[in-house]
Each structure stands twice: as C-alpha cells, then as structure tokens.
Amino acid sequence: MFYIIISNIGLAIMTIVMFVRYSHFRISSNLKIKDLEKNVKTQMESKIELETKLRAEAKTENEQVKNLLREMEQLRKERQSEIKLRLEAEKQIELSLQKIQDTQKRMNDWKLLQDAAARESKEAIVKIGDEIFTKISRNYKDEVAQSKNTIDLATKNITEKLENVSNALAKLKKSDGIFAAQDVSDIAAEASKPAIVNDDTIKKAVNDVASLAEVSGFKIGENYIISSRLDQDKAKFMLCDIALLINKTLYLIDFKAIRYLKHYDEAKDKTKALTSLKPNLDKYLSYISNPKYQAAVKKIVTELKINFAEMQVVFGVRNQDDMKIIKDVQYNDKISKLGLKLLDINAVNDLIL
C-alpha cells in the first residue's frame, strides 16, 4: 500500500513537472511565433515599400527613356532638315555658279562679236575711204563739192533725228507718257503727242514696293532703282516705275496701266469705258514690250554696274480686282504671248520677301 501511494505521488509529481515543462514550452513557442510573425510582417512591409520604390524608380526611368527617345527623334528630324537645307543650298550655289558661267560665256561671246564687228567696221571704213578717195581722184571738183554737200546734209539729218529721240525720251519720262514706237523715227514722232501725267495711285504703288524693298535690306542703286533717286540724265532712260534685282533677275515693274484700269473700274457705263480701255491697253502693251524699252533701262543698269542674268518686264496692277478686269477683257493671253509677267502689288512684294 505504501508503495502504491509513493508511486502515485511520484506519478503526480512527474505529471506536474511535465505540465509545467509543457506550459513553459507552449508559452515560449507562442512568443517565438509572435516574434516570427512580427518579423515576417516587418519584412513584408519592407518588401512592399521596396517594391513601391522600385516601381516608382522604374516609372521615372521609363519616362526618362521615352524623353530621350523623343529628343533623339527630334534631333534626327532636325538633322534631316539640316541635310535637306544644305543640299538645297548646295544646289542653289551650283545653279548660281552655272548661271555665272553662262553669263560669263555670253559676255565673252558678246565681246568676240563686238571685236569682230569693230574689225569689220574698221575694214569697211578703210574700204569706203579708199573708194571715196579713188572716186574723188577721178571726178571733177564740182563732184567733190556735191559729195561733200550730200555728206553734210546726211550728217545734219542724223544729228537732228538723234536730238529728237533724246528729247522724246526725256519728255516721255518726265510725264510718264505712253508711246508705241516701232523704230527711232516713231519715237521722235511721239515727242509731239500729249503726255499722260502720272497720278497718286501709281506713286503710292511705287512707294509701297520701294518701302518694302528698303525695309527688307535692299540697297538703292544695287538691288533696286527708282527714277526719283536718279539724276536727270539717267532718269530720262528709266522708263519703268521701279526695277528690282532678285536672284540675278532684273524685274522692270511698270504700274502705268493702273490709271486705265482705275478709270474703267470707276466708270458707271462699262460698255463705253471698255471702248476706251482696250486701245489704251494695246498702246501700253506695245510700249512695254518694245525692245527699246528694255534697252533704255539696260543702259542705266549698265552705268550703275548692276549685274543681272536676265530681264523680265512686269505689267503691274493694284490688286486682284485689276487682275479680274484684265481677265474679263481677255488680255491675259496677249500679255503672256508678249513675254510679260502680270503681277499685282502683293505679288511684287512676295518677290521681295
């Protein structure tokens, strides 16, 4: 019995010890589990924070890459544009050099023609001189006197004609008159006809073009010419209203037809006004298409040492309304066939710009 009690007591002690140890183990295990859970939670939060940070950095880097790509594309386009402009500039330079070479060639050919003509003229003069000398030697003194009188009379007639031409050009330039000369005699005859006085509309058109040319950097006497800035001797040959040098082309701009178009535009009876408009336009076209028109201006340009490759006469009008009148009266083809260019003031300004 005693042993049984002792055994039970021992068993109870062992049970208590086992319970205490189990309780201690359970408590310590719970604590470790809580620590592990806390560590895991901390690590998860760190992981989430790190992931968020990495995502933000990745997004920023992605935006930077996109910006760099856009900048590279922009640079590529600019580079292509620069290459295109450079090629265009090289092309223009090549064309300019070609035009210069062509001009130089034409000048050389013209010089050769001049030299040949001078030699032929000299030979002809010598030949004529020999023939005259031979004839004088053979004929009597009265024939010599008669020949002298004939030569003096011819010389006097030529001198008078040249003076008439000079006076005609001076009067026509002074009054901005219109002439339809076909030869030197016709020009002289025109000097006796009434001149047409320039009006404010034409002066305004010339001033508008001249002002824009000056603002755009054109230099008087180098890139453009107007008669008001020339002396009297040169001004009488400046038959156009204003001349513009653009890309080696000399544009002879003539606004004198504005007065006819303005009169027609303001007329109440268009039918009656048309009967007056067409003859005036015909006379005007004959005037500006005459080779002597360009030759006169070329004389001034040569004296001013302005180099140009070609010359273009411009039939100048005020605006699109004038252009419509020209079209309505069916003068576009006439103007084109004569090699003239029909431009309004805005189109002339576009040439400058």
C-alpha positions as CSV (number, residue, x, y, z in Angstrom):
1,M,0.0,0.0,0.0
2,F,2.8,2.3,0.9
3,Y,4.5,1.7,-2.4
4,I,1.3,2.4,-4.3
5,I,1.0,5.8,-2.6
6,I,4.6,6.6,-3.2
7,S,4.1,5.5,-6.9
8,N,1.0,7.7,-7.2
9,I,2.8,10.6,-5.6
10,G,5.8,10.1,-7.9
11,L,3.4,9.9,-10.9
12,A,1.7,13.1,-9.8
13,I,5.0,14.9,-9.4
14,M,6.1,13.7,-12.8
15,T,2.7,14.8,-14.2
16,I,3.1,18.3,-12.6
17,V,6.7,18.5,-13.9
18,M,5.6,17.5,-17.4
19,F,2.7,20.0,-17.3
20,V,5.0,22.8,-16.1
21,R,7.5,22.0,-18.8
22,Y,4.7,21.8,-21.4
23,S,3.3,25.1,-20.3
24,H,6.7,26.7,-20.4
25,F,7.3,25.2,-23.9
26,R,3.9,26.4,-25.1
27,I,4.5,29.9,-23.8
28,S,8.0,30.2,-25.3
29,S,6.7,28.8,-28.5
30,N,3.9,31.4,-28.7
31,L,6.4,34.1,-28.0
32,K,8.7,32.8,-30.8
33,I,5.7,32.5,-33.1
34,K,4.7,36.1,-32.4
35,D,8.3,37.3,-32.9
36,L,8.4,35.4,-36.2
37,E,5.0,36.8,-37.3
38,K,6.3,40.3,-36.4
39,N,9.5,39.8,-38.3
40,V,7.5,38.4,-41.3
41,K,5.2,41.4,-41.2
42,T,8.1,43.8,-41.0
43,Q,9.8,42.1,-43.9
44,M,6.5,42.2,-45.9
45,E,6.1,45.9,-45.2
46,S,9.7,46.4,-46.2
47,K,9.2,44.3,-49.3
48,I,6.1,46.3,-50.3
49,E,7.9,49.6,-49.6
50,L,10.9,48.4,-51.6
51,E,8.6,47.2,-54.4
52,T,6.7,50.6,-54.5
53,K,10.0,52.4,-54.6
54,L,11.4,50.2,-57.3
55,R,8.1,50.7,-59.3
56,A,8.4,54.5,-58.9
57,E,12.1,54.4,-60.0
58,A,11.2,52.1,-62.9
59,K,8.5,54.5,-64.0
60,T,10.8,57.5,-63.7
61,E,13.5,55.7,-65.7
62,N,10.9,54.7,-68.3
63,E,9.8,58.4,-68.6
64,Q,13.4,59.4,-69.0
65,V,14.0,56.8,-71.6
66,K,10.9,58.0,-73.5
67,N,12.0,61.6,-73.3
68,L,15.5,60.6,-74.6
69,L,13.9,58.7,-77.4
70,R,11.7,61.7,-78.3
71,E,14.8,64.0,-78.1
72,M,16.7,61.6,-80.3
73,E,13.8,61.6,-82.8
74,Q,13.6,65.4,-82.8
75,L,17.4,65.6,-83.3
76,R,17.1,63.1,-86.2
77,K,14.4,65.2,-87.8
78,E,16.4,68.4,-87.3
79,R,19.5,66.7,-88.7
80,Q,17.5,65.5,-91.8
81,S,16.1,69.1,-92.2
82,E,19.6,70.5,-92.0
83,I,20.9,68.0,-94.5
84,K,18.0,68.9,-96.8
85,L,18.6,72.6,-96.4
86,R,22.3,72.1,-97.0
87,L,21.6,70.0,-100.2
88,E,19.2,72.7,-101.3
89,A,21.8,75.4,-100.6
90,E,24.5,73.5,-102.5
91,K,22.0,73.0,-105.4
92,Q,21.3,76.8,-105.4
93,I,25.0,77.6,-105.3
94,E,25.6,75.2,-108.1
95,L,22.8,76.8,-110.2
96,S,24.2,80.2,-109.4
97,L,27.7,79.2,-110.4
98,Q,26.2,77.7,-113.6
99,K,24.4,81.0,-114.3
100,I,27.5,82.9,-113.6
101,Q,29.5,80.7,-116.0
102,D,26.7,81.0,-118.7
103,T,26.7,84.8,-118.2
104,Q,30.5,84.9,-118.5
105,K,30.3,82.8,-121.6
106,R,27.7,85.1,-123.1
107,M,29.8,88.1,-122.2
108,N,32.8,86.5,-123.8
109,D,30.8,85.7,-126.9
110,W,29.4,89.3,-127.0
111,K,33.0,90.6,-126.6
112,L,34.1,88.4,-129.5
113,L,31.2,89.7,-131.6
114,Q,32.0,93.3,-130.7
115,D,35.7,92.8,-131.6
116,A,34.6,91.2,-134.9
117,A,32.2,93.9,-135.6
118,A,34.8,96.6,-134.8
119,R,37.3,94.9,-137.1
120,E,34.7,94.6,-139.8
121,S,33.6,98.3,-139.3
122,K,37.3,99.4,-139.4
123,E,37.8,97.4,-142.6
124,A,34.6,98.7,-144.1
125,I,35.6,102.3,-143.2
126,V,39.0,101.8,-144.7
127,K,37.5,100.3,-147.8
128,I,34.9,103.1,-148.1
129,G,37.7,105.6,-147.5
130,D,39.7,104.1,-150.3
131,E,36.7,104.1,-152.6
132,I,35.9,107.7,-151.8
133,F,39.5,108.7,-152.3
134,T,39.6,106.9,-155.7
135,K,36.3,108.5,-156.7
136,I,37.4,112.0,-155.7
137,S,40.6,111.5,-157.6
138,R,38.7,110.5,-160.7
139,N,35.9,113.1,-160.6
140,Y,35.9,116.8,-161.1
141,K,35.9,119.4,-158.3
142,D,32.2,120.0,-158.6
143,E,31.5,116.4,-158.0
144,V,33.7,116.6,-154.9
145,A,31.8,119.6,-153.7
146,Q,28.5,117.9,-154.4
147,S,29.5,114.8,-152.4
148,K,30.6,117.0,-149.5
149,N,27.2,118.7,-149.5
150,T,25.4,115.4,-149.6
151,I,27.5,114.1,-146.6
152,D,26.9,117.3,-144.6
153,L,23.2,117.0,-145.3
154,A,23.1,113.4,-144.2
155,T,25.1,114.2,-141.1
156,K,22.8,117.0,-140.2
157,N,19.7,114.9,-140.7
158,I,21.1,112.1,-138.5
159,T,22.1,114.7,-135.8
160,E,18.6,116.1,-135.8
161,K,17.0,112.7,-135.5
162,L,19.2,111.8,-132.6
163,E,18.3,115.1,-130.9
164,N,14.6,114.4,-131.5
165,V,15.0,110.9,-130.0
166,S,16.7,112.3,-126.9
167,N,14.1,115.0,-126.5
168,A,11.3,112.5,-127.0
169,L,12.6,110.1,-124.3
170,A,13.2,113.0,-121.9
171,K,9.6,114.3,-122.3
172,L,8.1,110.9,-122.1
173,K,10.0,110.0,-119.0
174,K,9.1,113.4,-117.4
175,S,5.4,112.9,-118.0
176,D,5.4,109.0,-117.7
177,G,3.8,109.1,-121.1
178,I,3.0,106.0,-123.2
179,F,4.4,105.5,-126.7
180,A,4.2,102.7,-129.2
181,A,7.4,103.3,-131.1
182,Q,8.4,100.7,-133.7
183,D,11.7,102.5,-134.7
184,V,13.7,105.6,-134.0
185,S,11.5,107.8,-136.2
186,D,8.3,106.7,-134.4
187,I,9.9,107.5,-131.1
188,A,10.8,111.0,-132.3
189,A,7.2,111.5,-133.6
190,E,5.8,110.5,-130.2
191,A,7.5,113.5,-128.6
192,S,5.0,115.8,-130.2
193,K,2.0,114.0,-128.8
194,P,0.3,115.0,-125.5
195,A,1.8,113.2,-122.5
196,I,-0.2,111.4,-119.8
197,V,0.5,112.7,-116.3
198,N,1.2,110.2,-113.5
199,D,-1.3,110.0,-110.7
200,D,-1.2,109.4,-106.9
201,T,-2.3,105.8,-107.2
202,I,0.8,104.9,-109.3
203,K,3.0,106.9,-107.0
204,K,1.5,105.0,-104.0
205,A,2.2,101.7,-105.7
206,V,5.8,102.6,-106.3
207,N,6.3,103.9,-102.8
208,D,4.8,100.7,-101.3
209,V,7.1,98.5,-103.2
210,A,10.1,100.8,-102.6
211,S,9.4,100.9,-98.8
212,L,9.2,97.1,-98.5
213,A,12.4,96.7,-100.5
214,E,14.2,99.2,-98.2
215,V,12.9,97.5,-95.1
216,S,13.9,94.1,-96.5
217,G,17.6,95.2,-96.8
218,F,17.6,96.2,-100.5
219,K,20.1,98.9,-101.3
220,I,19.2,101.7,-103.7
221,G,21.4,101.6,-106.8
222,E,22.4,98.0,-106.0
223,N,19.2,95.9,-105.6
224,Y,16.6,98.3,-106.8
225,I,16.2,101.5,-108.8
226,I,13.6,104.2,-108.9
227,S,13.8,107.3,-111.1
228,S,13.2,109.8,-108.3
229,R,16.7,108.8,-106.9
230,L,18.5,109.3,-110.3
231,D,19.9,112.4,-111.8
232,Q,18.1,114.0,-114.8
233,D,20.4,112.5,-117.4
234,K,19.8,108.9,-116.1
235,A,16.2,109.4,-115.1
236,K,15.1,110.0,-118.7
237,F,16.1,106.5,-119.6
238,M,14.4,104.9,-116.6
239,L,11.2,104.1,-118.4
240,C,9.8,101.6,-115.8
241,D,8.5,102.8,-112.5
242,I,10.8,100.7,-110.3
243,A,13.4,98.0,-111.1
244,L,14.1,95.1,-108.6
245,L,17.1,92.8,-108.8
246,I,16.1,89.4,-107.3
247,N,18.2,86.2,-107.8
248,K,20.0,87.7,-110.8
249,T,16.7,88.6,-112.5
250,L,16.0,92.3,-113.1
251,Y,12.3,92.9,-112.8
252,L,11.2,96.0,-114.7
253,I,7.9,96.8,-112.9
254,D,5.6,99.2,-114.7
255,F,2.4,100.5,-113.0
256,K,1.3,103.0,-115.6
257,A,-1.7,100.8,-116.7
258,I,-3.2,101.4,-113.3
259,R,-4.8,104.7,-114.5
260,Y,-6.7,102.9,-117.2
261,L,-7.9,100.1,-115.0
262,K,-8.9,102.6,-112.3
263,H,-10.9,104.7,-114.8
264,Y,-12.7,101.6,-116.1
265,D,-13.4,100.4,-112.5
266,E,-14.9,103.7,-111.5
267,A,-16.9,104.2,-114.7
268,K,-20.7,103.7,-114.5
269,D,-21.1,102.9,-118.2
270,K,-18.7,99.8,-118.5
271,T,-19.5,99.4,-122.2
272,K,-18.4,102.9,-123.1
273,A,-15.4,102.6,-120.7
274,L,-14.4,99.4,-122.4
275,T,-14.1,101.1,-125.8
276,S,-11.5,103.4,-124.3
277,L,-9.8,100.8,-122.2
278,K,-8.8,98.4,-125.0
279,P,-7.0,100.9,-127.2
280,N,-5.1,102.2,-124.2
281,L,-4.1,98.7,-123.1
282,D,-3.0,97.9,-126.7
283,K,-0.9,101.1,-126.8
284,Y,0.5,100.3,-123.3
285,L,1.4,96.7,-124.2
286,S,3.2,98.0,-127.4
287,Y,5.1,100.4,-125.2
288,I,6.4,98.0,-122.5
289,S,7.0,95.1,-125.0
290,N,9.1,97.2,-127.3
291,P,12.8,96.1,-127.2
292,K,13.8,99.7,-126.9
293,Y,12.0,99.9,-123.5
294,Q,14.4,97.2,-122.1
295,A,17.4,98.7,-123.9
296,A,16.8,102.1,-122.3
297,V,16.7,100.7,-118.8
298,K,19.6,98.4,-119.5
299,K,21.7,101.5,-120.3
300,I,21.1,102.8,-116.8
301,V,21.7,99.4,-115.2
302,T,25.0,99.1,-117.0
303,E,26.1,102.5,-115.9
304,L,25.3,101.6,-112.3
305,K,27.3,98.4,-112.7
306,I,24.4,96.2,-111.6
307,N,25.0,92.6,-112.7
308,F,21.9,90.5,-113.8
309,A,21.4,87.4,-115.8
310,E,18.0,88.1,-117.3
311,M,15.4,90.8,-117.6
312,Q,11.7,90.5,-117.0
313,V,9.1,93.2,-117.7
314,V,6.2,93.2,-115.2
315,F,2.7,94.5,-116.1
316,G,1.9,95.9,-112.6
317,V,-1.7,96.3,-111.3
318,R,-3.1,97.4,-107.9
319,N,-4.9,94.2,-106.7
320,Q,-7.0,91.2,-107.6
321,D,-9.8,93.4,-108.8
322,D,-7.5,94.8,-111.5
323,M,-6.4,91.2,-112.3
324,K,-10.1,90.3,-112.8
325,I,-10.6,93.2,-115.2
326,I,-7.6,92.0,-117.3
327,K,-9.1,88.6,-117.4
328,D,-12.6,89.8,-118.2
329,V,-11.4,91.9,-121.1
330,Q,-9.4,88.8,-122.3
331,Y,-5.9,90.3,-122.2
332,N,-4.2,87.6,-120.2
333,D,-3.1,85.7,-123.4
334,K,-1.9,88.9,-125.0
335,I,0.3,89.7,-122.0
336,S,1.7,86.2,-121.8
337,K,2.5,86.0,-125.5
338,L,4.4,89.2,-125.4
339,G,6.6,87.6,-122.6
340,L,5.3,90.0,-119.9
341,K,4.5,89.0,-116.4
342,L,1.2,90.2,-114.8
343,L,1.5,90.9,-111.1
344,D,-0.4,92.9,-108.5
345,I,1.3,94.8,-105.7
346,N,1.1,91.9,-103.3
347,A,2.7,89.6,-105.8
348,V,5.5,92.1,-106.4
349,N,6.0,92.3,-102.6
350,D,6.2,88.5,-102.5
351,L,9.1,88.6,-104.9
352,I,11.0,90.8,-102.4
353,L,10.1,88.6,-99.4
